[in-house]
């Protein structure tokens, strides 16, 4: 990663979750405006709304989260059946 991109990433990490989400949406919109969207995945309005809903739920502390260890244990359990 170039020093400029590193600086931008550091600055972006200091933003709130909603500001980072808005930044991502603005960047994706710019790619679409410039005809560069073929190089990146496209996200439907429905998916963007779902991501925003889940992010807001997480930010509000209402989302049920699972640790990486729990995910690994579940996977191992299913794999050995």
NORMO-V671904 format. One record per residue. RES is the residue in three letters. SS is DSSP state (helix for helix, strand for strand, loop for the rest). OMEGA is omega as a letter, one per 30 degrees, with the letter a starting at -180 (999 if undefined). Layout:
BEGIN
RES;SS;OMEGA / RES;SS;OMEGA
END
This chain:
BEGIN
UNK;loop;a / UNK;loop;l / UNK;helix;l / UNK;helix;l / UNK;helix;l / UNK;helix;l / UNK;helix;l / UNK;helix;l / UNK;helix;l / UNK;helix;l / UNK;helix;a / UNK;helix;a / UNK;helix;l / UNK;loop;l / UNK;loop;l / UNK;loop;a / UNK;helix;a / UNK;helix;l / UNK;helix;l / UNK;helix;l / UNK;helix;l / UNK;helix;l / UNK;helix;l / UNK;helix;l / UNK;helix;l / UNK;helix;l / UNK;helix;l / UNK;helix;l / UNK;helix;l / UNK;helix;l / UNK;helix;l / UNK;helix;a / UNK;helix;a / UNK;loop;l / UNK;loop;a / UNK;loop;a / UNK;helix;l / UNK;helix;a / UNK;helix;a / UNK;loop;l / UNK;loop;l / UNK;loop;a / UNK;loop;l / UNK;loop;l / UNK;helix;l / UNK;helix;l / UNK;helix;l / UNK;helix;l / UNK;helix;l / UNK;helix;l / UNK;helix;l / UNK;helix;l / UNK;helix;a / UNK;helix;l / UNK;helix;l / UNK;helix;l / UNK;helix;l / UNK;helix;a / UNK;helix;a / UNK;loop;l / UNK;loop;a / UNK;loop;a / UNK;loop;l / UNK;loop;a / UNK;loop;a / UNK;loop;l / UNK;loop;l / UNK;helix;l / UNK;helix;l / UNK;helix;l / UNK;helix;l / UNK;helix;a / UNK;helix;l / UNK;helix;a / UNK;helix;l / UNK;helix;a / UNK;helix;l / UNK;helix;a / UNK;helix;a / UNK;loop;l / UNK;loop;999
END
